[in-house]
C-alpha cells in the first residue's frame, strides 16, 4: 500500500513539474511573440532578445554576473534576456511581462549582493541595461545626465574628460552600475563633504508599470523621493538620472598606510573611532581589515589599512593628522598628490601608473564568490571587542574575511533622516561592510564560509546599532528577512527587513509603492510591498 501511494505521489509530482515547465515554455514563447508584435521596430528588438537557444545567451547572462556564488548549474536562469537599445524596448518589455506573467529583474551592473538583479525562483526575464548607458556632462551648469546602465567608472571618466575640478560623490568600485547604486543611496570617499550620490540627484526619468515615461515634475515628489535611496526594482525602471557635480581641488592627496597587530593595529583602530566622524570634512579615513602573513613563518596576523582621500595638499593633511591622529605616525613619504580622477584609481587599488582607461572596463579585475553583510556603529567598540573580532579572523574561514570601517559625520550629519529613504545619518560614527570570499569549491565549503560570516555578525551584535539593527540596502542581505516568492507579502513580514534598511522611512516607501505599483509587478525578495486595501484584506 505504501509503495502504491509513493508511486502515485511520484507520478503527481512529475505531472506537476511537467505542467509548470510547459506553462513556463508557453509563457516564454508568448512573451517573445508579444515583444515582436508590440515593438515599433520588430527587427531592432529581435536583435536584443536572448533565449537559452541563442549561442550568445550564456555570455550575455554571465558578463554582468558579478558574484559567482550565483553561477552554479542549480541557479535558476532567465527564460529571456533583453538588452534594450531604446526606451520603447523597455516599455514593451514591461507590457509583455505583465501580460504573460513573467517577473522582471532589472540589471545595470550586476553587483547585487544576493544576485537579485539576475536570479529569481519564479519564471522571469532579465532587463539588462548595458546598452542604456549614455552620459552627458554640462560643465557650465555643473550637472550631468547619466543613464542607469553606465558604470561609476564610466561616469567618472566622462566628467574628467570635461573638467579637472568637477567630480561626483559616489562609490569606490568602478564597475558598479549607476542604476542600482543611486537607487540605494550610494556612499563613497566624498560623502563626508558632499553627502551621498542620491543626495545629489536633481531629476530622473522613470518608466512606470503602465509604460509611461516620467520626469521629476510628472512623477511627483513622492516617487522622486522614493527612487533616491529606496532601493531598486520596486517602483519602475529608472532609465536616467540628472546629477549635480561638485567642485574639488585640482590636486588632492591620498595615502594607504597598513598596520598589523604587531604594529599596534588594535590601539590605532580603537583611537580612529574617536576622530573618524569628527575630523575636517575634507578628509575621509576608512579602515580595511583582513589577515596577512605574519613575520612569523606560517602564521597569520590581522592588518588594518588606513585608506584616505583629502581634498587638499600634503602639508595641510600632515598638519591635520598631527593634530587629530598623531598615533598613526603619518609622514610625508606616505602621501601622494594627484588629481581627483587619479584618486579614484588609487582608492580602488589599481596599480600606480594605470591608465584612466581602466575606468571604462566593465569587467572587475577579479571575480570571486562571496557573501556580504552590513552594520552601523554609534558608540566606539572597545579594545576588548576588537580583540574578539581578531580572534574570528584567525579561524580557518577568516582567511577570506574582509571588513571595511567607513566613517560618517560631516555633511552626513546635516541631512535629516527623512530627506531621502536612506536614514543612516547623524549619530553614526561609521558603517561596517562585511564580506567573506569563498576560497574553496563546492556547496559544503561555501556553506562553511557563509556560516563564518554569520557567526561574526552575531558576535558583533553588542557593538552595533540596535532596535533596529540597521543595515545598508545596497549591501543586500537576505539573512535579515525576505518577501514571499508569489508576491503576497504582508507589511509586517516586509517590515522585518524594511525597518533595518530604511527605519521610519519604510512606511512612506510602502505608501509610494501602493500608489505607483499597487499590483506589485516590480518585485523581488526585498522589494517594497504595496498595502492591500482593507476590503481585500477582509476578503470582501
C-alpha positions as CSV (number, residue, x, y, z in Angstrom):
1,X,0.0,0.0,0.0
2,X,2.8,2.4,1.0
3,X,4.6,1.6,-2.3
4,X,1.4,2.4,-4.3
5,X,0.9,5.7,-2.5
6,X,4.6,6.6,-3.0
7,X,4.3,5.8,-6.8
8,X,1.1,7.9,-7.1
9,X,2.9,10.8,-5.3
10,X,5.9,10.5,-7.7
11,X,3.6,10.5,-10.7
12,X,1.8,13.5,-9.4
13,X,5.0,15.4,-8.9
14,X,6.2,14.6,-12.4
15,X,2.9,15.8,-13.8
16,X,3.0,18.9,-11.7
17,X,6.6,19.8,-12.8
18,X,5.8,18.9,-16.4
19,X,2.8,21.3,-16.2
20,X,4.9,24.1,-14.7
21,X,7.7,23.6,-17.3
22,X,5.2,23.6,-20.2
23,X,3.4,26.7,-18.8
24,X,6.8,28.5,-18.5
25,X,7.7,27.5,-22.0
26,X,4.4,28.7,-23.3
27,X,4.8,32.0,-21.4
28,X,8.3,32.4,-22.8
29,X,7.1,31.9,-26.4
30,X,4.1,34.1,-26.0
31,X,6.3,36.7,-24.3
32,X,8.7,36.8,-27.2
33,X,5.8,37.0,-29.7
34,X,4.3,39.9,-27.7
35,X,7.6,41.8,-27.8
36,X,7.8,41.4,-31.6
37,X,4.1,42.3,-32.1
38,X,4.2,45.4,-30.0
39,X,7.6,46.8,-30.9
40,X,7.6,49.7,-33.3
41,X,10.6,48.1,-35.0
42,X,10.4,44.3,-34.8
43,X,13.8,43.9,-36.4
44,X,15.6,46.1,-33.8
45,X,14.0,44.4,-30.8
46,X,14.8,40.9,-32.2
47,X,18.4,41.8,-32.1
48,X,18.4,42.3,-28.3
49,X,16.4,39.2,-27.3
50,X,18.4,36.2,-26.0
51,X,16.9,32.8,-25.1
52,X,18.7,29.7,-23.9
53,X,18.7,28.5,-27.6
54,X,20.7,31.5,-28.6
55,X,24.5,30.9,-28.8
56,X,25.2,34.3,-27.0
57,X,22.8,33.6,-24.2
58,X,25.3,32.4,-21.6
59,X,27.9,35.0,-22.4
60,X,25.3,37.8,-22.1
61,X,24.0,36.3,-18.8
62,X,27.4,36.0,-17.3
63,X,29.1,39.2,-18.5
64,X,27.4,41.3,-15.7
65,X,27.1,38.4,-13.2
66,X,29.5,39.7,-10.5
67,X,29.0,37.1,-7.8
68,X,29.9,33.6,-9.0
69,X,28.0,32.2,-5.9
70,X,25.0,32.6,-8.3
71,X,26.7,31.0,-11.3
72,X,26.1,27.3,-10.5
73,X,24.2,24.7,-12.5
74,X,21.4,24.8,-9.9
75,X,21.0,28.6,-10.0
76,X,17.6,29.5,-11.8
77,X,18.2,31.0,-15.2
78,X,16.0,33.6,-17.0
79,X,13.7,32.4,-19.8
80,X,14.7,35.5,-21.7
81,X,17.3,38.3,-21.5
82,X,16.6,41.7,-23.1
83,X,19.3,44.2,-23.7
84,X,17.3,47.2,-24.8
85,X,18.6,49.9,-27.1
86,X,15.7,52.3,-26.8
87,X,13.2,53.4,-24.1
88,X,10.5,51.8,-26.3
89,X,12.1,48.4,-25.9
90,X,11.7,48.8,-22.1
91,X,8.1,49.9,-22.4
92,X,7.3,46.9,-24.5
93,X,9.1,44.5,-22.1
94,X,7.1,45.8,-19.1
95,X,3.8,45.5,-21.1
96,X,4.5,41.9,-22.3
97,X,6.0,40.8,-18.9
98,X,2.8,41.8,-17.1
99,X,0.6,40.3,-19.8
100,X,2.3,36.9,-19.8
101,X,3.1,36.6,-16.1
102,X,6.9,36.8,-16.3
103,X,8.7,38.6,-13.4
104,X,11.2,41.3,-14.4
105,X,14.7,41.5,-13.0
106,X,16.5,44.8,-13.8
107,X,20.3,44.7,-14.1
108,X,22.6,47.7,-14.6
109,X,26.0,46.5,-13.3
110,X,25.2,43.1,-11.8
111,X,26.6,43.8,-8.3
112,X,23.6,42.9,-6.2
113,X,25.0,41.0,-3.2
114,X,22.3,38.4,-3.4
115,X,22.1,38.2,-7.2
116,X,18.5,39.6,-7.2
117,X,19.1,41.5,-10.4
118,X,19.6,38.3,-12.4
119,X,18.2,35.4,-10.3
120,X,14.6,34.5,-9.4
121,X,12.8,31.4,-8.3
122,X,9.7,32.1,-10.4
123,X,9.7,32.4,-14.2
124,X,11.4,35.6,-15.1
125,X,13.3,37.6,-17.7
126,X,16.3,40.0,-17.2
127,X,16.1,43.5,-18.4
128,X,19.8,44.2,-18.8
129,X,20.5,47.9,-19.2
130,X,24.1,47.5,-20.5
131,X,23.2,49.4,-23.7
132,X,21.3,52.2,-21.9
133,X,24.5,54.0,-20.7
134,X,24.9,57.4,-22.3
135,X,26.5,60.2,-20.2
136,X,26.1,63.9,-21.0
137,X,28.2,66.4,-18.9
138,X,27.3,70.1,-18.7
139,X,30.3,71.8,-17.3
140,X,28.8,75.3,-17.4
141,X,26.0,74.3,-15.0
142,X,27.9,71.6,-13.1
143,X,25.3,68.9,-13.9
144,X,25.2,65.7,-15.9
145,X,22.6,63.2,-17.2
146,X,23.7,59.6,-16.8
147,X,21.7,56.6,-17.9
148,X,21.3,53.7,-15.5
149,X,23.4,51.2,-17.4
150,X,26.5,53.2,-17.1
151,X,29.1,52.3,-14.5
152,X,30.6,54.6,-11.9
153,X,33.9,54.3,-13.7
154,X,32.4,55.5,-17.0
155,X,30.7,58.4,-15.2
156,X,34.0,59.4,-13.5
157,X,35.9,59.2,-16.8
158,X,33.3,61.3,-18.7
159,X,33.4,64.0,-16.0
160,X,37.2,64.1,-16.1
161,X,37.2,64.5,-19.9
162,X,35.4,67.8,-19.4
163,X,36.9,69.2,-16.2
164,X,39.8,68.7,-13.8
165,X,37.9,70.3,-10.9
166,X,34.4,68.7,-11.2
167,X,33.7,65.4,-9.5
168,X,30.8,63.3,-8.2
169,X,30.4,61.8,-4.7
170,X,29.9,58.1,-5.5
171,X,31.5,54.7,-4.8
172,X,34.9,53.1,-5.0
173,X,34.2,50.1,-7.2
174,X,34.3,51.5,-10.8
175,X,32.3,48.5,-12.3
176,X,29.2,49.1,-10.2
177,X,26.2,50.2,-12.3
178,X,24.8,53.6,-11.7
179,X,21.1,52.4,-11.6
180,X,21.4,50.1,-8.6
181,X,24.0,52.3,-6.8
182,X,22.0,55.5,-6.9
183,X,18.8,53.6,-6.0
184,X,20.2,52.5,-2.7
185,X,21.8,55.8,-1.6
186,X,25.4,55.4,-2.6
187,X,28.2,56.4,-0.2
188,X,31.9,56.9,-1.0
189,X,35.1,58.8,-0.4
190,X,33.4,62.2,-0.8
191,X,30.3,61.7,1.2
192,X,31.6,63.5,4.4
193,X,32.0,66.6,2.2
194,X,29.1,66.4,-0.2
195,X,26.7,63.7,1.0
196,X,25.5,60.6,-0.8
197,X,25.1,60.1,-4.6
198,X,21.3,60.1,-4.1
199,X,21.6,63.4,-2.2
200,X,22.9,65.0,-5.4
201,X,20.3,63.7,-7.8
202,X,18.1,66.5,-9.0
203,X,15.9,64.8,-11.7
204,X,15.3,61.4,-13.2
205,X,13.5,59.6,-16.0
206,X,11.4,56.6,-14.9
207,X,9.3,54.1,-16.9
208,X,6.4,53.1,-14.6
209,X,4.3,49.9,-14.5
210,X,2.0,51.4,-17.2
211,X,4.8,52.1,-19.5
212,X,4.7,55.9,-19.0
213,X,8.0,57.8,-19.1
214,X,8.0,60.3,-16.2
215,X,10.4,63.0,-15.1
216,X,10.6,64.6,-11.7
217,X,7.7,67.0,-12.5
218,X,5.4,64.4,-13.9
219,X,6.2,61.6,-11.4
220,X,5.7,63.9,-8.4
221,X,7.8,64.4,-5.3
222,X,6.8,61.2,-3.6
223,X,8.1,58.9,-6.3
224,X,11.1,61.1,-6.8
225,X,11.9,60.8,-3.1
226,X,11.4,57.0,-3.2
227,X,13.8,56.3,-6.0
228,X,16.7,58.1,-4.3
229,X,17.6,55.5,-1.7
230,X,14.5,53.3,-1.6
231,X,16.4,50.5,-3.3
232,X,16.0,49.4,-6.9
233,X,13.4,47.1,-8.5
234,X,10.4,48.3,-6.6
235,X,8.9,51.3,-8.3
236,X,9.7,51.0,-12.0
237,X,12.7,51.2,-14.3
238,X,14.8,54.3,-13.7
239,X,16.4,54.9,-17.0
240,X,18.4,58.1,-16.4
241,X,19.5,60.4,-13.6
242,X,20.3,64.1,-13.6
243,X,23.0,64.9,-11.0
244,X,24.7,67.9,-9.5
245,X,28.5,67.7,-9.9
246,X,30.7,69.1,-7.1
247,X,33.8,71.2,-7.1
248,X,37.1,69.7,-5.9
249,X,40.7,71.0,-5.9
250,X,42.8,70.3,-9.0
251,X,45.2,68.4,-6.6
252,X,44.1,66.1,-3.8
253,X,46.2,63.9,-1.5
254,X,45.9,60.2,-0.8
255,X,47.6,57.6,1.4
256,X,47.3,54.0,2.2
257,X,49.1,53.0,5.5
258,X,49.0,49.4,6.7
259,X,49.5,48.4,10.3
260,X,49.4,44.9,11.7
261,X,48.6,43.8,15.3
262,X,52.3,43.7,15.9
263,X,52.4,47.4,14.9
264,X,49.7,48.4,17.4
265,X,46.7,48.0,15.0
266,X,44.3,47.4,17.9
267,X,45.2,50.7,19.6
268,X,45.1,52.6,16.2
269,X,41.7,51.2,15.2
270,X,40.3,52.0,18.7
271,X,41.7,55.5,18.6
272,X,40.4,56.1,15.0
273,X,36.8,55.7,16.2
274,X,37.1,58.8,18.2
275,X,38.2,61.1,15.3
276,X,36.9,59.5,12.1
277,X,33.5,61.2,12.1
278,X,34.7,64.5,13.7
279,X,37.8,65.4,11.7
280,X,37.8,68.0,8.9
281,X,35.0,67.4,6.3
282,X,37.6,67.5,3.5
283,X,39.3,64.3,5.0
284,X,38.0,60.8,4.9
285,X,39.9,57.9,6.5
286,X,38.5,54.4,6.1
287,X,39.9,51.3,7.6
288,X,40.2,47.9,5.8
289,X,40.7,44.9,8.0
290,X,41.9,41.5,6.7
291,X,44.5,38.9,7.5
292,X,48.0,38.7,6.0
293,X,51.0,36.5,6.6
294,X,52.8,37.3,9.8
295,X,56.6,37.9,10.1
296,X,56.5,34.6,12.0
297,X,56.6,31.9,9.3
298,X,53.4,30.0,8.8
299,X,51.3,32.4,11.0
300,X,48.7,34.9,10.1
301,X,48.0,38.3,11.6
302,X,45.3,41.0,11.2
303,X,46.2,44.1,9.2
304,X,44.4,47.4,9.4
305,X,44.9,49.6,6.3
306,X,44.1,53.2,6.7
307,X,43.0,54.5,3.3
308,X,42.5,58.2,2.9
309,X,41.4,60.9,0.5
310,X,42.0,64.5,1.4
311,X,40.7,67.4,-0.7
312,X,43.9,69.5,-0.3
313,X,47.7,69.3,-0.4
314,X,50.1,67.2,1.6
315,X,51.3,69.8,4.1
316,X,47.8,70.6,5.2
317,X,47.0,66.9,5.5
318,X,50.0,66.3,7.7
319,X,49.1,69.2,9.9
320,X,45.5,67.8,10.4
321,X,46.8,64.3,11.1
322,X,49.4,65.5,13.6
323,X,46.6,67.4,15.4
324,X,43.9,64.7,15.3
325,X,45.5,61.3,14.8
326,X,49.3,61.5,15.6
327,X,49.3,57.9,16.7
328,X,49.2,56.7,13.1
329,X,52.7,58.3,12.6
330,X,51.9,59.6,9.1
331,X,54.9,61.1,7.3
332,X,55.3,63.0,4.0
333,X,56.6,59.9,2.2
334,X,53.3,58.1,2.8
335,X,51.3,60.8,0.9
336,X,50.8,61.1,-2.8
337,X,49.4,64.2,-4.6
338,X,47.3,63.6,-7.7
339,X,44.1,64.7,-9.5
340,X,40.7,63.6,-8.2
341,X,40.2,61.3,-11.2
342,X,43.6,59.6,-10.5
343,X,42.5,59.2,-6.8
344,X,39.5,57.0,-7.9
345,X,42.1,54.5,-9.3
346,X,44.3,54.7,-6.2
347,X,41.4,54.1,-3.8
348,X,40.0,51.2,-5.8
349,X,43.5,49.6,-5.7
350,X,44.6,49.8,-9.4
351,X,48.4,49.7,-9.7
352,X,50.2,53.1,-9.7
353,X,50.5,54.4,-13.2
354,X,47.4,52.7,-14.5
355,X,45.8,54.3,-17.5
356,X,42.5,56.1,-16.8
357,X,41.0,53.9,-19.5
358,X,40.7,51.1,-16.9
359,X,37.6,53.1,-15.7
360,X,35.9,52.2,-18.9
361,X,36.3,48.4,-18.3
362,X,33.0,47.0,-17.1
363,X,34.7,43.7,-16.0
364,X,36.2,43.8,-12.5
365,X,39.9,42.9,-12.1
366,X,38.8,39.6,-10.4
367,X,35.6,37.9,-9.6
368,X,35.1,35.6,-6.6
369,X,32.1,34.1,-4.9
370,X,31.3,36.0,-1.7
371,X,28.7,36.7,1.0
372,X,28.2,40.3,2.4
373,X,26.5,41.9,5.3
374,X,26.5,45.4,6.9
375,X,26.2,47.3,10.2
376,X,26.2,50.8,11.7
377,X,28.2,51.8,14.8
378,X,27.1,54.5,17.1
379,X,29.5,54.0,20.1
380,X,33.2,53.2,19.8
381,X,34.0,49.5,20.0
382,X,36.2,48.7,23.0
383,X,39.7,47.2,22.5
384,X,38.4,44.0,24.1
385,X,35.6,44.0,21.5
386,X,38.2,44.5,18.7
387,X,40.4,41.7,20.1
388,X,37.4,39.3,20.0
389,X,36.9,40.4,16.3
390,X,40.5,39.5,15.6
391,X,40.0,36.0,17.0
392,X,37.3,35.4,14.4
393,X,39.7,36.3,11.7
394,X,42.1,33.6,12.9
395,X,39.5,30.9,12.2
396,X,40.1,28.9,9.0
397,X,37.4,30.7,7.0
398,X,38.6,34.0,8.3
399,X,41.3,33.9,5.6
400,X,38.6,35.0,3.2
401,X,37.2,37.7,5.5
402,X,37.4,41.5,4.9
403,X,35.8,44.3,6.8
404,X,35.7,48.0,6.0
405,X,35.0,50.6,8.6
406,X,33.7,53.6,6.7
407,X,33.3,56.9,8.6
408,X,30.3,59.2,8.6
409,X,29.9,62.7,10.1
410,X,30.4,65.9,8.2
411,X,27.7,66.5,5.6
412,X,26.0,63.2,6.5
413,X,25.1,64.7,9.9
414,X,23.5,67.8,8.3
415,X,20.9,65.9,6.2
416,X,17.7,64.8,8.0
417,X,16.9,61.1,8.1
418,X,13.7,61.6,6.2
419,X,15.2,63.8,3.4
420,X,15.6,60.6,1.3
421,X,14.8,57.0,2.1
422,X,18.4,56.4,3.2
423,X,18.1,57.1,7.0
424,X,21.6,56.4,8.4
425,X,22.7,60.0,9.1
426,X,23.6,61.8,12.4
427,X,24.6,59.6,15.3
428,X,26.5,57.1,13.2
429,X,30.3,57.0,13.7
430,X,30.9,54.6,10.9
431,X,29.4,51.9,8.7
432,X,30.8,48.3,8.6
433,X,30.9,46.4,5.4
434,X,31.5,42.7,6.0
435,X,32.5,40.3,3.2
436,X,33.9,36.8,3.0
437,X,35.4,35.4,-0.2
438,X,34.6,31.7,-0.6
439,X,38.1,30.3,-1.2
440,X,37.2,26.7,-1.8
441,X,35.0,24.9,-4.4
442,X,31.8,23.1,-3.5
443,X,28.5,23.6,-1.7
444,X,29.8,22.4,1.6
445,X,32.8,24.8,1.6
446,X,30.5,27.6,0.5
447,X,28.2,27.0,3.5
448,X,31.2,26.9,5.9
449,X,32.3,30.4,4.8
450,X,28.8,31.8,4.9
451,X,28.4,30.3,8.4
452,X,31.6,32.0,9.4
453,X,30.3,35.5,8.4
454,X,27.0,34.8,10.1
455,X,28.8,33.9,13.3
456,X,31.0,37.0,13.0
457,X,27.8,39.1,12.5
458,X,26.3,37.6,15.6
459,X,29.5,38.3,17.6
460,X,29.2,42.0,16.6
461,X,25.7,42.4,17.9
462,X,26.6,44.1,21.2
463,X,28.7,46.7,19.4
464,X,26.4,48.0,16.7
465,X,23.1,49.7,16.3
466,X,20.0,48.2,18.0
467,X,16.2,48.4,17.7
468,X,16.6,48.2,14.8
469,X,19.9,46.7,13.9
470,X,20.4,48.9,10.9
471,X,21.7,47.7,7.5
472,X,22.6,49.3,4.2
473,X,20.2,48.4,1.4
474,X,22.9,48.3,-1.3
475,X,24.6,45.5,0.6
476,X,21.6,43.2,0.1
477,X,21.4,40.6,2.8
478,X,18.5,38.0,2.7
479,X,19.5,36.8,6.2
480,X,17.7,39.7,7.7
481,X,14.3,38.8,6.1
482,X,12.7,38.5,2.8
483,X,9.3,38.5,0.9
484,X,7.3,35.6,-0.3
485,X,8.0,34.3,-3.8
486,X,4.5,34.7,-5.0
487,X,4.2,38.4,-4.4
488,X,1.8,38.2,-1.4
489,X,3.8,39.7,1.4
490,X,2.3,41.4,4.4
491,X,3.5,44.8,5.7
492,X,4.5,43.0,9.0
493,X,6.6,40.5,7.2
494,X,8.4,43.0,5.0
495,X,9.0,45.4,7.8
496,X,11.2,42.8,9.5
497,X,13.9,43.7,6.9
498,X,12.5,47.0,5.8
499,X,13.0,48.9,9.0
500,X,16.6,47.7,9.2
501,X,17.3,49.3,5.8
502,X,15.0,52.4,6.0
503,X,13.9,52.8,9.6
504,X,10.8,55.0,9.8
505,X,11.1,55.8,6.0
506,X,9.8,52.3,5.3
507,X,6.3,53.4,6.0
508,X,6.4,56.2,3.3
509,X,8.1,53.8,0.9
510,X,5.1,51.4,1.3
511,X,2.7,54.2,0.7
512,X,4.5,55.3,-2.5
513,X,4.6,51.7,-3.7
514,X,0.9,51.3,-3.2
515,X,0.3,54.4,-5.2
516,X,2.5,53.7,-8.2
517,X,2.5,49.8,-8.4
518,X,-0.5,48.5,-6.5
519,X,-0.4,45.2,-8.3
520,X,3.2,44.7,-7.2
521,X,4.6,43.8,-10.7
522,X,8.1,45.2,-9.8
523,X,9.0,42.8,-7.0
524,X,11.8,40.6,-5.7
525,X,12.8,39.1,-2.3
526,X,13.4,42.5,-0.7
527,X,11.3,44.9,-2.8
528,X,8.9,47.3,-1.1
529,X,5.4,45.7,-0.9
530,X,2.2,47.6,-1.6
531,X,-0.5,47.6,1.1
532,X,-3.7,45.8,0.1
533,X,-6.9,47.8,0.5
534,X,-8.8,46.9,3.8
535,X,-11.7,45.3,1.9
536,X,-9.3,43.0,0.0
537,X,-7.7,42.0,3.3
538,X,-11.1,41.0,4.7
539,X,-11.9,39.1,1.5
540,X,-15.0,41.1,0.7
